[in-house]
Amino acid sequence: MTRKKLGFGLMRLPVLSSDPTDFDFTQLEQMVDLFLSEGFTYFDTSYVYHNGASENAIRRALVERHDRTDYTLASKLPAFMITEEAQVEPIFAEQLRKCGVAYFDYYLLHNLNKILYHGLDGKGGPVKTCRMFEHLMQWKAEGKIRHIGFSFHDDAETLDEILTDHPEVEFVQIAFNYYDYNSRFVQAGKCYEVIRKHGRQVVIMEPVKGGMLASVPEKTAAAMERKCPGMSPSSWAVRYAAGFDGVLTVLSGMSTLGQVQDNISYMRDFKPLDETEQAILRGAVEEYHSTWPVQVPAEEELAGATLHGVSVSAILEAYNSCLIQPNPGFSCDNNYLKGQLAKSGLDIHGELPAQKIILKNGRDITAQAAEAENWLIAHTF
């Protein structure tokens, strides 16, 4: 039977208060039951979601209520929290206990990037020094995980290096949506092509870009309604992502029973976007760009200008993309500047040298570029 391409992301679960660990288990259990009843099986959690409580929540809502053969469960080792190899085994054992399972179907190193892999000095980051991939291979040999992967927030060049070094990797989870396909920082399209070049499967996160693509600009909304009356903007974004070859699943961070019902309605019998629909989404990207609050000079004016070795155009693009999202400070765009600075040996948390940015026509945009860079630095994670 062909796997249905909708996955249940467990980082935005329903809660009863402002406390991210105060779960609405009545609603969550209804969401889980409906998801499974429609033939969807993939659940994705991590050590850190919901202040570390997501794994406990899915044990109660899923694992303790359903047969182990009825679902596939993915979790992640928090590579960004580990500084010594002695931490690796205890964290993994804790995750198995919290989830209440003997094995994970899919297990990932969480949020890999240039610094975690190569180190700021290029001599090896904690992924290498703590032998994280070696531990994953050992756990797979022991039957504690079934498939090895990692989630990734950096450029396509770094992704290619990691996949070349690690043929044991079976899948990669990337931020991927129609808005970010040609993004200078996220590089969704380029990263997808690298994964497929290596013959690996793709797990897609952020198909609706943190909720931004659930509320499209006015002209796009009208075009969507004319083409597919009653279909939500989110459905267009998820269907876009699911239509690419080699996609194992598209994760949706569902927070309400209504969102599960909506996603199931169009993914039950999935149909890829046709060319007219693709054209509407290309127009949507242009319309989103027209709403950017900070002006970006034309490429011919920028003439390849860089700030601390990073494209000024890319910095301004990422800043604007954050500002138009529902939660600007928690946008995936905030994950990428540190990797680009690291190419020049610069630490995002260190002191960066003052630098002027003068355009080809003589206009000084130093303040504008610095504002964008400083905001991204302040909100990096």
C-alpha positions in Angstrom: 0.0 0.0 0.0 1.3 3.5 -0.9 2.1 5.6 2.1 -0.1 8.7 2.5 2.1 11.8 2.4 0.7 13.7 5.4 2.7 13.6 8.6 1.6 14.9 12.0 4.1 17.4 13.4 4.0 17.5 17.2 5.5 20.9 17.9 2.3 23.0 18.0 -0.1 20.7 19.9 -3.3 22.0 21.4 -2.9 23.5 24.9 -5.4 24.8 27.5 -3.4 27.8 28.6 -0.2 29.8 27.9 1.8 27.0 29.4 3.1 24.9 26.4 3.0 21.8 28.6 -0.7 22.2 29.6 -2.0 19.9 26.8 -5.6 19.6 25.8 -5.5 15.8 25.8 -9.2 15.5 25.0 -8.8 17.3 21.7 -5.3 15.8 21.0 -6.6 12.2 21.4 -9.5 13.1 18.9 -6.9 14.4 16.5 -4.7 11.4 16.8 -7.6 9.0 16.4 -9.0 10.7 13.3 -5.6 10.9 11.7 -5.0 7.1 12.1 -8.6 6.2 11.1 -8.0 7.9 7.7 -4.8 5.8 7.1 -2.2 8.3 8.0 0.6 7.0 10.2 3.6 9.3 10.5 4.1 11.2 13.8 7.1 13.6 14.3 8.3 14.8 17.7 11.6 15.8 19.3 13.4 16.1 22.6 12.7 19.9 22.8 9.2 20.5 21.4 6.8 22.0 24.0 9.6 22.6 26.4 10.5 18.9 26.3 7.0 17.6 26.9 5.9 16.7 23.4 7.4 13.1 23.7 5.4 12.6 26.9 2.2 13.9 25.3 2.5 11.5 22.3 3.1 8.6 24.6 -0.3 9.3 26.4 -2.3 10.3 23.3 -0.9 7.7 20.8 1.5 5.1 22.2 -0.6 4.0 25.2 -3.8 4.0 23.1 -2.9 2.3 19.8 -1.1 -0.8 18.7 2.6 -0.2 17.8 2.1 -1.5 14.3 -0.5 1.1 13.6 1.8 4.1 13.5 5.4 5.2 12.7 7.1 7.5 15.2 10.0 9.9 14.5 12.0 11.8 17.1 15.3 13.7 17.1 18.6 13.9 19.1 19.1 17.5 20.0 22.6 17.9 18.4 22.6 21.6 19.3 22.4 20.8 23.1 25.2 18.2 23.1 28.8 19.2 23.9 30.2 15.9 25.2 29.7 12.3 23.8 28.7 11.1 27.3 25.4 13.0 26.9 24.4 11.1 23.8 23.3 7.7 25.2 21.4 9.0 28.2 19.4 11.4 26.1 18.4 8.7 23.6 17.5 6.3 26.5 15.4 9.1 28.0 13.5 9.6 24.7 12.6 6.0 24.4 11.3 6.1 28.0 9.3 9.3 27.5 7.7 8.0 24.3 7.1 4.6 25.8 8.5 2.7 22.8 11.3 0.1 22.3 12.3 1.7 19.0 11.8 4.7 16.8 10.8 4.1 13.2 12.7 7.3 12.1 15.4 9.0 14.1 17.1 12.2 13.2 20.0 14.4 14.3 18.1 17.7 15.0 18.9 20.9 13.2 22.2 20.2 11.6 24.2 23.1 10.1 27.7 24.0 9.2 28.8 24.9 12.7 27.4 21.8 14.4 29.0 19.6 11.7 32.3 21.3 10.8 32.7 23.6 13.8 33.3 27.3 13.6 37.0 26.6 13.1 36.4 23.9 10.5 38.1 21.3 12.7 34.9 19.4 13.6 31.7 20.4 15.4 29.9 18.4 18.1 28.3 16.1 15.5 31.8 14.8 14.7 33.5 15.1 18.1 30.6 13.4 19.9 30.3 10.7 17.2 26.6 11.2 16.7 26.3 9.4 13.4 28.2 6.5 14.8 25.7 6.2 17.7 22.8 6.3 15.3 24.3 3.4 13.3 24.9 1.4 16.5 21.3 2.0 17.6 20.0 0.9 14.2 22.1 -2.3 14.4 20.6 -2.9 17.9 17.0 -2.5 16.5 16.4 0.7 18.5 15.9 2.8 15.3 14.7 1.7 11.9 15.8 4.6 9.7 18.6 7.2 10.0 18.2 10.8 9.1 18.7 14.4 10.1 16.9 17.7 9.9 18.7 20.6 8.3 18.9 24.4 8.3 21.8 25.6 6.2 22.9 25.9 2.6 22.9 23.3 -0.1 26.7 23.1 -0.2 26.9 22.0 3.4 24.1 19.5 2.9 26.0 18.0 0.0 29.1 17.6 2.2 27.2 15.9 5.0 25.4 13.5 2.6 28.7 12.7 0.8 30.3 11.9 4.2 27.4 9.7 5.5 26.0 7.2 3.0 24.1 5.6 6.0 21.6 8.5 6.0 18.3 7.4 4.4 16.3 10.7 4.6 16.7 14.4 5.3 14.1 16.7 6.8 14.2 20.3 5.3 12.1 23.4 5.4 10.3 23.4 2.0 7.5 25.5 0.6 6.6 27.5 -2.5 7.7 30.8 -0.9 11.2 29.5 0.1 11.9 27.5 -3.1 14.2 30.1 -4.4 15.1 31.7 -1.1 18.7 32.8 -0.8 19.0 31.6 2.8 16.6 28.7 3.1 17.5 27.4 -0.4 14.6 24.9 -0.4 14.8 24.1 -4.0 18.6 23.6 -4.0 18.5 21.5 -0.9 15.8 19.3 -2.3 17.9 18.7 -5.5 21.0 17.8 -3.4 19.0 15.2 -1.4 17.6 13.7 -4.6 21.0 13.7 -6.3 22.2 11.5 -3.4 19.1 9.2 -3.8 17.7 10.0 -0.3 14.1 10.5 0.7 12.8 13.9 1.7 10.7 14.8 4.8 9.2 18.2 4.5 8.7 20.6 7.4 7.3 24.1 7.3 5.1 23.5 4.2 2.9 26.4 5.4 5.9 28.4 6.6 4.9 28.8 10.3 1.3 29.6 9.3 2.2 32.4 6.9 1.0 30.6 3.8 -2.4 29.9 5.6 -3.4 33.5 5.0 -2.4 34.6 1.5 -2.5 38.2 0.0 -5.8 39.4 -1.5 -5.2 38.8 -5.2 -3.9 35.3 -4.6 -6.8 34.4 -2.3 -9.3 35.4 -5.1 -7.4 33.4 -7.7 -7.3 30.3 -5.4 -11.1 30.6 -4.7 -11.9 30.9 -8.4 -9.8 27.8 -9.3 -10.7 25.6 -6.2 -13.7 27.0 -4.4 -13.6 26.3 -0.6 -10.0 24.9 -0.6 -7.9 26.5 2.1 -4.6 28.3 1.3 -2.9 25.8 3.6 -4.1 23.0 1.3 -2.4 24.6 -1.7 0.9 24.8 0.2 0.8 21.2 1.5 -0.2 19.9 -1.9 2.6 21.8 -3.5 5.2 20.2 -1.3 3.7 16.7 -1.5 3.8 16.8 -5.3 7.6 16.5 -5.5 9.3 13.1 -6.2 11.0 11.3 -3.4 8.9 13.0 -0.6 8.3 10.5 2.2 5.9 12.8 4.1 4.9 16.4 4.5 4.7 17.4 8.2 1.9 19.7 9.3 2.1 21.1 12.8 -1.6 20.7 13.6 -3.0 22.5 16.6 -6.8 21.8 16.3 -9.1 19.1 15.3 -10.3 21.4 12.5 -6.9 21.6 11.1 -6.6 17.8 11.0 -10.0 17.6 9.3 -9.0 20.1 6.7 -5.6 18.4 5.9 -7.3 15.0 5.6 -9.9 16.4 3.3 -7.4 17.0 0.5 -4.7 14.5 1.4 -7.0 11.5 1.7 -6.9 11.2 -2.1 -3.9 13.4 -2.9 -3.8 15.2 -6.3 -0.7 17.2 -7.2 -1.1 20.8 -8.4 -1.7 21.3 -12.1 0.2 24.0 -14.1 -2.6 26.6 -13.6 -2.3 26.1 -9.8 1.5 26.3 -9.9 1.2 29.6 -11.8 -1.1 31.0 -9.0 1.5 30.1 -6.4 4.3 31.8 -8.4 2.1 34.9 -8.4 1.6 34.5 -4.7 5.3 34.7 -4.0 5.5 38.0 -6.0 2.5 39.3 -4.1 4.1 38.4 -0.7 7.3 40.2 -1.8 5.3 43.3 -2.6 4.2 43.4 1.1 7.8 43.5 2.5 8.1 46.4 5.0 11.8 47.1 4.2 12.8 48.1 0.7 15.3 45.9 -1.0 17.4 47.7 -3.6 17.5 46.3 -7.1 20.2 43.6 -7.8 22.0 45.9 -10.2 22.3 48.5 -7.5 23.5 46.1 -4.9 26.1 44.7 -7.3 26.9 41.8 -5.1 27.3 43.8 -1.9 28.1 41.8 1.2 28.0 42.5 5.0 30.4 40.4 6.9 30.8 38.1 3.9 27.0 37.6 3.6 24.9 38.8 0.7 23.1 42.0 1.7 20.3 41.0 -0.6 19.9 37.7 1.3 20.0 39.4 4.7 17.3 41.9 3.7 15.2 39.1 2.1 15.4 37.0 5.3 14.5 40.0 7.5 11.5 40.9 5.4 10.4 37.3 5.3 10.5 37.1 9.1 8.6 40.4 9.6 5.5 39.2 7.5 5.2 36.0 9.4 2.7 35.4 12.2 5.5 34.9 14.7 8.5 36.7 13.3 10.9 35.7 16.1 10.2 32.0 15.6 10.6 31.9 11.8 12.9 29.2 10.3 14.6 32.1 8.5 16.3 33.0 11.8 18.3 29.7 11.6 20.5 30.6 8.6 22.6 33.7 9.2 25.0 32.0 11.6 26.0 29.4 9.0 26.7 32.1 6.4 28.8 34.1 8.9 30.7 31.0 9.7 31.9 30.8 6.1 34.0 33.8 7.0 35.0 32.4 10.3 32.7 34.8 12.2 30.7 33.8 15.3 27.1 35.2 15.3 27.4 35.7 19.0 30.8 37.5 18.8 31.7 41.1 18.0 31.3 41.8 14.3 33.5 44.6 12.7 31.8 47.8 11.6 31.3 47.9 7.9 29.7 50.4 5.5 27.4 49.3 2.6 27.5 51.7 -0.3 25.5 50.9 -3.4 26.8 51.2 -6.9 24.9 54.5 -7.3 26.6 55.9 -4.2 23.6 55.5 -1.8 24.6 54.5 1.7 22.3 51.7 3.1 24.6 50.8 6.0 21.8 51.5 8.6 19.2 49.5 6.7 21.5 46.5 6.3 22.7 46.7 9.9 19.2 46.8 11.2 18.3 43.6 9.3 21.5 41.8 10.4 21.1 42.9 14.0 17.5 41.7 14.1 18.4 38.3 12.7 21.2 38.0 15.2 19.0 38.9 18.1 16.4 36.2 17.1 18.7 33.4 16.0 18.2 30.0 17.5 
